[in-house]
Amino acid sequence: MSGHDHGPGETQHVCPTCQQVVRNAKIDVIDVARAVEADRLTEGDVFKRTYLGHGTQSSVFVFQGHPGPFRTHVHVTHDEIGYVLEGTGEVTVGGVTRPVKKGDVWVIPANTPHGGKFEDAPQVLFISSPIDDPDNQDRVWID
């Protein structure tokens, strides 16, 4: 395990490349359903991202949305892998549109436009590498 002891049961992870501390990185097991229930999407939310954890080179979160389209955008700094937990619809990645349903997975390379549309409220587990830092706005909105 990389890092330095930071306190009881905590480890401070350091990026092997830049040697900076990686915020939020910790070793843990997360009950995804419980985390989403505790951070439930409301009618007032456009969408919600429930962060489940960060590694030293990756992050994982659940995207919750309302039925309908979600904006096409590009992530400049990281790849994403999406896995549908709930919902049916379609995703468009790099100009290619495919239907998706619970249990489906897709890969979005960095700098690739992507978006989609869901018929019912989606919950999509996303894994990003390198880290998708919610404070670092690397998204470029296309539409």
MDTraj code that builds the backbone (N, CA, C; nanometers):
import mdtraj as md
import numpy as np

residues = "MET SER GLY HIS ASP HIS GLY PRO GLY GLU THR GLN HIS VAL CYS PRO THR CYS GLN GLN VAL VAL ARG ASN ALA LYS ILE ASP VAL ILE ASP VAL ALA ARG ALA VAL GLU ALA ASP ARG LEU THR GLU GLY ASP VAL PHE LYS ARG THR TYR LEU GLY HIS GLY THR GLN SER SER VAL PHE VAL PHE GLN GLY HIS PRO GLY PRO PHE ARG THR HIS VAL HIS VAL THR HIS ASP GLU ILE GLY TYR VAL LEU GLU GLY THR GLY GLU VAL THR VAL GLY GLY VAL THR ARG PRO VAL LYS LYS GLY ASP VAL TRP VAL ILE PRO ALA ASN THR PRO HIS GLY GLY LYS PHE GLU ASP ALA PRO GLN VAL LEU PHE ILE SER SER PRO ILE ASP ASP PRO ASP ASN GLN ASP ARG VAL TRP ILE ASP".split()
xyz = np.array([
    [0.0851, -0.1162, 0.0000],
    [0.0000, 0.0000, 0.0000],
    [0.0902, 0.1233, 0.0000],
    [0.0567, 0.2208, -0.0874],
    [0.1345, 0.3437, -0.0891],
    [0.0747, 0.4425, 0.0090],
    [0.1545, 0.5360, 0.0524],
    [0.1016, 0.6395, 0.1400],
    [0.1704, 0.6389, 0.2741],
    [0.1258, 0.7261, 0.3589],
    [0.1821, 0.7434, 0.4922],
    [0.0684, 0.7399, 0.5925],
    [0.0953, 0.6849, 0.7117],
    [-0.0080, 0.6854, 0.8149],
    [-0.0421, 0.8287, 0.8502],
    [-0.1718, 0.8567, 0.8573],
    [-0.2195, 0.9915, 0.8836],
    [-0.2915, 0.9992, 1.0179],
    [-0.3368, 0.8892, 1.0660],
    [-0.4105, 0.8833, 1.1919],
    [-0.4617, 0.7430, 1.2079],
    [-0.5331, 0.7143, 1.3153],
    [-0.5842, 0.5791, 1.3358],
    [-0.6732, 0.5339, 1.2207],
    [-0.6317, 0.4300, 1.1498],
    [-0.7116, 0.3736, 1.0423],
    [-0.7113, 0.4546, 0.9145],
    [-0.6363, 0.5632, 0.9063],
    [-0.6340, 0.6464, 0.7866],
    [-0.4966, 0.6400, 0.7216],
    [-0.4952, 0.6537, 0.5907],
    [-0.3712, 0.6601, 0.5164],
    [-0.3773, 0.7814, 0.4260],
    [-0.2697, 0.8542, 0.4201],
    [-0.2604, 0.9690, 0.3309],
    [-0.1925, 0.9203, 0.2042],
    [-0.2666, 0.9164, 0.0921],
    [-0.2122, 0.8657, -0.0327],
    [-0.1413, 0.9761, -0.1089],
    [-0.0287, 0.9413, -0.1682],
    [0.0522, 1.0356, -0.2442],
    [0.0584, 0.9871, -0.3883],
    [0.0340, 1.0785, -0.4836],
    [0.0406, 1.0453, -0.6252],
    [0.1825, 0.9996, -0.6594],
    [0.1965, 0.8824, -0.7237],
    [0.3312, 0.8343, -0.7558],
    [0.4014, 0.9205, -0.8609],
    [0.3271, 0.9999, -0.9356],
    [0.3863, 1.0834, -1.0398],
    [0.4264, 1.2207, -0.9867],
    [0.3281, 1.2939, -0.9304],
    [0.3552, 1.4329, -0.8901],
    [0.3874, 1.4465, -0.7419],
    [0.3724, 1.3389, -0.6645],
    [0.4017, 1.3373, -0.5210],
    [0.3108, 1.4277, -0.4380],
    [0.1949, 1.4665, -0.4934],
    [0.0974, 1.5461, -0.4203],
    [0.0011, 1.4522, -0.3473],
    [-0.0530, 1.4975, -0.2367],
    [-0.1499, 1.4185, -0.1618],
    [-0.2780, 1.4068, -0.2446],
    [-0.3324, 1.2868, -0.2569],
    [-0.4573, 1.2626, -0.3287],
    [-0.5698, 1.2723, -0.2268],
    [-0.6509, 1.3805, -0.2388],
    [-0.7607, 1.4017, -0.1465],
    [-0.8621, 1.2877, -0.1569],
    [-0.9263, 1.2557, -0.0482],
    [-1.0372, 1.1605, -0.0413],
    [-0.9977, 1.0155, -0.0666],
    [-0.8703, 0.9855, -0.0946],
    [-0.8309, 0.8475, -0.1208],
    [-0.8314, 0.7699, 0.0106],
    [-0.9017, 0.6585, 0.0105],
    [-0.9030, 0.5736, 0.1282],
    [-0.9473, 0.4335, 0.0879],
    [-0.9166, 0.3394, 0.1712],
    [-0.9566, 0.2017, 0.1474],
    [-1.0833, 0.1781, 0.2269],
    [-1.1892, 0.1308, 0.1573],
    [-1.3166, 0.1119, 0.2244],
    [-1.4044, 0.0222, 0.1372],
    [-1.5086, -0.0323, 0.1948],
    [-1.6117, -0.1060, 0.1223],
    [-1.7399, -0.0265, 0.1386],
    [-1.8061, 0.0018, 0.0279],
    [-1.9237, 0.0883, 0.0283],
    [-2.0464, 0.0088, -0.0152],
    [-2.1541, 0.0208, 0.0576],
    [-2.2829, -0.0342, 0.0176],
    [-2.3444, 0.0690, -0.0773],
    [-2.3429, 0.0401, -0.2073],
    [-2.3850, 0.1365, -0.3085],
    [-2.5308, 0.1767, -0.2888],
    [-2.6192, 0.0805, -0.2697],
    [-2.7617, 0.1109, -0.2525],
    [-2.7834, 0.2024, -0.1322],
    [-2.7163, 0.1757, -0.0234],
    [-2.7302, 0.2583, 0.0966],
    [-2.6761, 0.3998, 0.0724],
    [-2.5630, 0.4118, 0.0027],
    [-2.5054, 0.5435, -0.0260],
    [-2.5988, 0.6256, -0.1143],
    [-2.6596, 0.5621, -0.2142],
    [-2.7524, 0.6326, -0.3031],
    [-2.8787, 0.6723, -0.2270],
    [-2.9297, 0.5840, -0.1443],
    [-3.0498, 0.6150, -0.0654],
    [-3.0250, 0.7333, 0.0279],
    [-2.9054, 0.7427, 0.0841],
    [-2.8723, 0.8523, 0.1747],
    [-2.8505, 0.9843, 0.1000],
    [-2.8319, 0.9770, -0.0308],
    [-2.8042, 1.0958, -0.1121],
    [-2.8998, 1.0982, -0.2312],
    [-3.0268, 1.0762, -0.2039],
    [-3.1310, 1.0591, -0.3060],
    [-3.1506, 1.1845, -0.3901],
    [-3.1660, 1.1661, -0.5208],
    [-3.1991, 1.2725, -0.6150],
    [-3.3351, 1.3314, -0.5791],
    [-3.3481, 1.4647, -0.5836],
    [-3.4761, 1.5293, -0.5583],
    [-3.5263, 1.5946, -0.6861],
    [-3.6508, 1.6369, -0.6864],
    [-3.7066, 1.7061, -0.8026],
    [-3.6316, 1.8351, -0.8317],
    [-3.5760, 1.8973, -0.7288],
    [-3.5018, 2.0216, -0.7465],
    [-3.3622, 2.0043, -0.8039],
    [-3.3099, 1.8802, -0.8017],
    [-3.1771, 1.8529, -0.8565],
    [-3.1856, 1.8333, -1.0071],
    [-3.0922, 1.8916, -1.0811],
    [-3.0820, 1.8634, -1.2238],
    [-3.0329, 1.7201, -1.2407],
    [-2.9304, 1.6855, -1.1654],
    [-2.8790, 1.5496, -1.1525],
    [-2.7987, 1.5453, -1.0245],
    [-2.7531, 1.4280, -0.9865],
    [-2.6744, 1.4145, -0.8646],
    [-2.5618, 1.3166, -0.8898],
    [-2.4463, 1.3478, -0.8335],
    [-2.3307, 1.2581, -0.8389],
    [-2.2963, 1.2210, -0.6950],
    [-2.3130, 1.0946, -0.6600],
    [-2.2824, 1.0460, -0.5259],
    [-2.1457, 0.9787, -0.5313],
    [-2.0436, 1.0464, -0.4795],
    [-1.9081, 0.9906, -0.4811],
    [-1.8969, 0.8798, -0.3773],
    [-1.8459, 0.7652, -0.4215],
    [-1.8325, 0.6490, -0.3346],
    [-1.6896, 0.6311, -0.2862],
    [-1.5934, 0.6777, -0.3640],
    [-1.4549, 0.6635, -0.3220],
    [-1.3574, 0.7084, -0.4282],
    [-1.2351, 0.7282, -0.3824],
    [-1.1252, 0.7677, -0.4691],
    [-1.0074, 0.6782, -0.4366],
    [-0.9418, 0.6297, -0.5382],
    [-0.8146, 0.5617, -0.5214],
    [-0.7047, 0.6601, -0.5521],
    [-0.5864, 0.6110, -0.5727],
    [-0.4765, 0.6997, -0.6072],
    [-0.4775, 0.7341, -0.7559],
    [-0.5444, 0.6538, -0.8382],
    [-0.5504, 0.6788, -0.9821],
    [-0.6908, 0.6638, -1.0395],
    [-0.7930, 0.6569, -0.9531],
    [-0.9285, 0.6360, -1.0023],
    [-1.0306, 0.6889, -0.9016],
    [-1.1535, 0.7032, -0.9495],
    [-1.2630, 0.7414, -0.8606],
    [-1.3889, 0.6708, -0.9071],
    [-1.4874, 0.6614, -0.8171],
    [-1.6127, 0.5946, -0.8495],
    [-1.7279, 0.6744, -0.7891],
    [-1.8345, 0.6900, -0.8691],
    [-1.9517, 0.7623, -0.8220],
    [-2.0749, 0.7071, -0.8917],
    [-2.1924, 0.7365, -0.8350],
    [-2.3195, 0.7012, -0.8978],
    [-2.3829, 0.8294, -0.9494],
    [-2.4140, 0.8304, -1.0776],
    [-2.4884, 0.9390, -1.1401],
    [-2.6361, 0.9050, -1.1261],
    [-2.7144, 0.9987, -1.0703],
    [-2.8595, 0.9843, -1.0623],
    [-2.9204, 1.0958, -1.1460],
    [-3.0169, 1.0619, -1.2291],
    [-3.0800, 1.1629, -1.3123],
    [-3.2292, 1.1423, -1.3250],
    [-3.2934, 1.2375, -1.3902],
    [-3.4359, 1.2295, -1.4194],
    [-3.4532, 1.1723, -1.5601],
    [-3.5698, 1.1196, -1.5929],
    [-3.5939, 1.0750, -1.7301],
    [-3.5705, 1.1908, -1.8276],
    [-3.5236, 1.1568, -1.9458],
    [-3.4981, 1.2572, -2.0487],
    [-3.3519, 1.2628, -2.0868],
    [-3.3163, 1.3637, -2.1663],
    [-3.1784, 1.3737, -2.2148],
    [-3.0837, 1.4281, -2.1094],
    [-2.9558, 1.3934, -2.1216],
    [-2.8533, 1.4623, -2.0448],
    [-2.7501, 1.5149, -2.1428],
    [-2.6954, 1.6297, -2.1105],
    [-2.6150, 1.7083, -2.2030],
    [-2.4897, 1.6366, -2.2516],
    [-2.4624, 1.6549, -2.3783],
    [-2.3386, 1.6035, -2.4361],
    [-2.2222, 1.6867, -2.3830],
    [-2.1167, 1.6168, -2.3422],
    [-1.9998, 1.6832, -2.2873],
    [-1.8755, 1.5977, -2.3087],
    [-1.7615, 1.6538, -2.2755],
    [-1.6323, 1.5868, -2.2897],
    [-1.5582, 1.5991, -2.1570],
    [-1.4914, 1.4926, -2.1160],
    [-1.4001, 1.4985, -2.0021],
    [-1.2595, 1.5063, -2.0601],
    [-1.1904, 1.6128, -2.0283],
    [-1.0597, 1.6379, -2.0864],
    [-0.9528, 1.5484, -2.0247],
    [-0.9633, 1.5219, -1.8944],
    [-0.8516, 1.4581, -1.8234],
    [-0.8686, 1.3102, -1.7912],
    [-0.9858, 1.2521, -1.8131],
    [-1.0012, 1.1135, -1.7687],
    [-1.0960, 1.0321, -1.8573],
    [-1.0728, 0.9001, -1.8574],
    [-1.1640, 0.8030, -1.9168],
    [-1.2743, 0.7750, -1.8152],
    [-1.3883, 0.7262, -1.8641],
    [-1.4949, 0.6812, -1.7754],
    [-1.5479, 0.5466, -1.8243],
    [-1.5934, 0.4671, -1.7295],
    [-1.6654, 0.3433, -1.7585],
    [-1.7999, 0.3571, -1.6896],
    [-1.9095, 0.3399, -1.7639],
    [-2.0435, 0.3496, -1.7078],
    [-2.1082, 0.2131, -1.6984],
    [-2.1777, 0.1865, -1.5880],
    [-2.2479, 0.0610, -1.5651],
    [-2.3878, 0.0945, -1.5141],
    [-2.4908, 0.0531, -1.5857],
    [-2.6277, 0.0892, -1.5508],
    [-2.6761, 0.0050, -1.4321],
    [-2.7072, 0.0745, -1.3214],
    [-2.7657, 0.0100, -1.2035],
    [-2.9179, 0.0061, -1.2145],
    [-2.9757, 0.1160, -1.2657],
    [-3.1209, 0.1280, -1.2837],
    [-3.1469, 0.2135, -1.4064],
    [-3.2533, 0.1818, -1.4796],
    [-3.2960, 0.2649, -1.5907],
    [-3.2711, 0.2016, -1.7272],
    [-3.3417, 0.2548, -1.8259],
    [-3.3239, 0.2145, -1.9656],
    [-3.3196, 0.3404, -2.0505],
    [-3.2480, 0.3336, -2.1583],
    [-3.2375, 0.4488, -2.2471],
    [-3.1351, 0.4245, -2.3545],
    [-3.0618, 0.5304, -2.3870],
    [-2.9576, 0.5197, -2.4873],
    [-2.8435, 0.6134, -2.4511],
    [-2.7226, 0.5728, -2.4892],
    [-2.6055, 0.6578, -2.4714],
    [-2.5408, 0.6790, -2.6077],
    [-2.4829, 0.7965, -2.6227],
    [-2.4089, 0.8285, -2.7435],
    [-2.2657, 0.8603, -2.7019],
    [-2.1709, 0.7856, -2.7574],
    [-2.0295, 0.8042, -2.7280],
    [-1.9571, 0.8179, -2.8613],
    [-1.8935, 0.9319, -2.8810],
    [-1.8195, 0.9535, -3.0049],
    [-1.9064, 0.9454, -3.1289],
    [-2.0317, 0.9878, -3.1183],
    [-2.1226, 0.9878, -3.2322],
    [-2.1951, 0.8567, -3.2560],
    [-2.1676, 0.7536, -3.1767],
    [-2.2330, 0.6231, -3.1907],
    [-2.3354, 0.6080, -3.0789],
    [-2.4614, 0.5819, -3.1137],
    [-2.5694, 0.5688, -3.0166],
    [-2.6079, 0.4224, -3.0019],
    [-2.6203, 0.3781, -2.8767],
    [-2.6586, 0.2405, -2.8470],
    [-2.7626, 0.2400, -2.7352],
    [-2.8575, 0.1449, -2.7396],
    [-2.9520, 0.1301, -2.6282],
    [-2.8795, 0.0725, -2.5065],
    [-2.9247, 0.1115, -2.3857],
    [-2.8686, 0.0574, -2.2624],
    [-2.9817, 0.0243, -2.1655],
    [-2.9531, -0.0730, -2.0789],
    [-3.0474, -0.1172, -1.9771],
    [-2.9673, -0.1612, -1.8556],
    [-3.0372, -0.1925, -1.7477],
    [-2.9733, -0.2400, -1.6259],
    [-2.8762, -0.3531, -1.6588],
    [-2.7526, -0.3401, -1.6111],
    [-2.6514, -0.4428, -1.6321],
    [-2.5575, -0.4147, -1.7481],
    [-2.5879, -0.3130, -1.8302],
    [-2.5014, -0.2809, -1.9442],
    [-2.3855, -0.1917, -1.9011],
    [-2.2750, -0.2013, -1.9748],
    [-2.1544, -0.1241, -1.9463],
    [-2.1021, -0.0638, -2.0765],
    [-2.0377, 0.0536, -2.0670],
    [-1.9737, 0.1147, -2.1825],
    [-1.8506, 0.1916, -2.1358],
    [-1.7600, 0.2173, -2.2319],
    [-1.6352, 0.2877, -2.2043],
    [-1.6361, 0.4201, -2.2796],
    [-1.5932, 0.5260, -2.2116],
    [-1.5848, 0.6589, -2.2706],
    [-1.4395, 0.7054, -2.2594],
    [-1.3647, 0.7032, -2.3706],
    [-1.2267, 0.7525, -2.3643],
    [-1.2230, 0.9032, -2.3386],
    [-1.1175, 0.9522, -2.2768],
    [-1.0992, 1.0957, -2.2542],
    [-1.1115, 1.1687, -2.3876],
    [-1.1605, 1.2909, -2.3821],
    [-1.1764, 1.3775, -2.4995],
    [-1.2752, 1.3243, -2.6020],
    [-1.3705, 1.2418, -2.5593],
    [-1.4723, 1.1869, -2.6489],
    [-1.6091, 1.2421, -2.6084],
    [-1.6782, 1.3121, -2.6997],
    [-1.8114, 1.3630, -2.6661],
    [-1.9062, 1.2481, -2.6300],
    [-1.9857, 1.2686, -2.5254],
    [-2.0825, 1.1670, -2.4847],
    [-2.2017, 1.2311, -2.4160],
    [-2.3143, 1.1645, -2.4243],
    [-2.4389, 1.2089, -2.3640],
    [-2.5399, 1.0965, -2.3781],
    [-2.6666, 1.1285, -2.3636],
    [-2.7663, 1.0235, -2.3774],
    [-2.9044, 1.0692, -2.3384],
    [-2.9907, 0.9702, -2.3279],
    [-3.1305, 0.9960, -2.2928],
    [-3.1833, 0.8715, -2.2229],
    [-3.2533, 0.8913, -2.1105],
    [-3.3121, 0.7788, -2.0371],
    [-3.4632, 0.7922, -2.0336],
    [-3.5316, 0.6770, -2.0477],
    [-3.6772, 0.6738, -2.0436],
    [-3.7299, 0.6788, -1.9006],
    [-3.6500, 0.6291, -1.8066],
    [-3.6865, 0.6336, -1.6661],
    [-3.5639, 0.6792, -1.5871],
    [-3.5819, 0.7109, -1.4609],
    [-3.4744, 0.7692, -1.3804],
    [-3.3521, 0.6772, -1.3745],
    [-3.2386, 0.7222, -1.4302],
    [-3.1200, 0.6364, -1.4312],
    [-3.0368, 0.6460, -1.3045],
    [-2.9733, 0.5361, -1.2732],
    [-2.8635, 0.5320, -1.1778],
    [-2.7512, 0.4604, -1.2510],
    [-2.6410, 0.5310, -1.2734],
    [-2.5282, 0.4753, -1.3466],
    [-2.4035, 0.4864, -1.2603],
    [-2.3385, 0.3734, -1.2375],
    [-2.2125, 0.3703, -1.1649],
    [-2.1026, 0.4062, -1.2640],
    [-2.0247, 0.5101, -1.2330],
    [-1.9132, 0.5503, -1.3187],
    [-1.7819, 0.5289, -1.2460],
    [-1.6864, 0.4737, -1.3183],
    [-1.5496, 0.4603, -1.2700],
    [-1.4637, 0.5466, -1.3618],
    [-1.3876, 0.6380, -1.3025],
    [-1.3048, 0.7306, -1.3781],
    [-1.1582, 0.7062, -1.3487],
    [-1.0760, 0.7183, -1.4534],
    [-0.9323, 0.7054, -1.4357],
    [-0.8630, 0.7931, -1.5384],
    [-0.7697, 0.8798, -1.4974],
    [-0.7381, 0.9097, -1.3590],
    [-0.8571, 0.9710, -1.2862],
    [-0.8350, 1.0186, -1.1686],
    [-0.9401, 1.0640, -1.0780],
    [-1.0284, 1.1716, -1.1394],
    [-1.1589, 1.1543, -1.1227],
    [-1.2575, 1.2576, -1.1554],
    [-1.2782, 1.3366, -1.0278],
    [-1.2119, 1.4497, -1.0178],
    [-1.2191, 1.5330, -0.8990],
    [-1.3339, 1.6313, -0.9155],
    [-1.4363, 1.6263, -0.8285],
    [-1.5506, 1.7159, -0.8444],
    [-1.5132, 1.8634, -0.8335],
    [-1.3981, 1.8948, -0.7747],
    [-1.3542, 2.0341, -0.7642],
    [-1.2796, 2.0809, -0.8884],
    [-1.2357, 1.9856, -0.9728],
    [-1.1637, 2.0192, -1.0954],
    [-1.2609, 2.0083, -1.2110],
    [-1.3091, 2.1176, -1.2593],
    [-1.4110, 2.1177, -1.3642],
    [-1.3478, 2.0921, -1.5010],
    [-1.3232, 1.9653, -1.5316],
    [-1.2609, 1.9312, -1.6601],
    [-1.3647, 1.9058, -1.7680],
    [-1.4934, 1.9278, -1.7376],
    [-1.5986, 1.9018, -1.8355],
    [-1.6119, 2.0190, -1.9317],
    [-1.6266, 1.9856, -2.0585],
    [-1.6573, 2.0841, -2.1610],
    [-1.7932, 2.0480, -2.2153],
    [-1.8922, 2.1375, -2.1963],
    [-2.0287, 2.1100, -2.2410],
    [-2.0394, 2.1375, -2.3900],
    [-2.0968, 2.0414, -2.4643],
    [-2.1093, 2.0515, -2.6087],
    [-2.2435, 2.1162, -2.6461],
    [-2.3514, 2.0742, -2.5808],
    [-2.4833, 2.1327, -2.6126],
    [-2.5546, 2.1775, -2.4884],
])
top = md.Topology()
chain = top.add_chain()
for i, resn in enumerate(residues, 1):
    res = top.add_residue(resn, chain, resSeq=i)
    for name in ("N", "CA", "C"):
        top.add_atom(name, md.element.get_by_symbol(name[0]), res)
traj = md.Trajectory(xyz[None], top)
